[in-house]
């Protein structure tokens, strides 16, 4: 009798799984940057739309991350390593090649140029990453995944260091930059050609090389105009018509745009907050057989 019941339950579970076409991970970056960001991310998580967030460890409200695991146990919490905004958590004299004469991190462009030209001591970078990890561990335990603020790992010289440290710290999942386009048809032929080159590069880099070391989603949503992503019908259509099975959508919500750290995406942050904090969006995704899940989905698949 027990065997028959087990078979029945397994069949029921498989049947329920088959009702979903694919899995969507909606990730809010930059938790800990400031109160306006934290409030927006929490609202999106309470709405059941945002399923993962990642924490900056050198920012204004970093300590607030200590509440996330208890309040949102189903949400994945990752480490958002930051070496391009603000000041380090390490002593300045211990990581001198990472900072300018005022003790602040170099901008993204300068960081990439310096590390590519061998002007950043890789041991300095490793020290800062481990120091930020130690703060994360104190607040949130072991990270569910890793990625980097402003995509500072997206040059070969820096990626080698970030991935080396992640493996050393047993952080086994990361973001996948293989592209899932929302509005590629809207750009010029020249732009499409350039995107083809980039897409092929990321397919090789992440789809073949990085996947050997880390669990990842199958790709990340990419748009040329953020408004196209914030149309429910367009978003659902593009997700359903793409062949990838686990797709990550990355957002940067804030309840207001009044912060110099937001740069030129202040208005976009507020728009994302309004769009992705709606419970109706979750209902529409589920109604169209799109299952919302956390980074648990990529870990489960890997194992």
SULTA-V504460 format. One record per pair of residues at least 24 apart in sequence whose C-alpha atoms are under 6 Angstrom apart, sorted by the first residue. I is the first residue (numbers start at 1). J is the second residue. If there is no record, write none. Layout:
BEGIN
I;J
I;J
END
This chain:
BEGIN
20;289
20;290
20;291
21;289
21;290
22;245
22;290
23;246
23;290
23;291
23;292
24;246
24;247
24;248
24;291
24;292
25;248
25;292
25;293
25;294
26;50
26;51
26;248
26;249
27;52
27;53
27;250
28;53
28;250
28;251
28;252
29;53
29;54
29;252
30;55
30;56
31;55
32;56
32;59
32;61
32;62
33;59
33;60
34;60
34;61
36;254
36;255
37;254
40;253
40;254
40;255
40;273
43;277
44;276
44;277
47;277
47;279
49;282
51;75
51;294
52;76
52;77
52;294
53;77
54;78
54;79
54;80
55;79
55;80
56;80
57;132
58;89
66;139
66;140
76;144
76;294
76;295
77;144
78;143
78;144
78;145
78;146
79;143
79;146
80;147
80;148
80;149
81;148
82;148
82;149
84;108
90;128
95;124
116;157
145;171
145;173
145;174
146;174
147;174
172;214
173;214
173;215
173;216
174;216
175;216
176;216
176;217
176;219
177;219
177;220
178;202
178;203
178;219
179;219
179;220
179;222
180;220
180;221
180;222
181;222
181;223
182;223
182;238
183;223
215;298
216;298
217;246
217;247
217;298
218;244
218;246
218;247
219;247
220;247
220;248
220;249
221;249
END
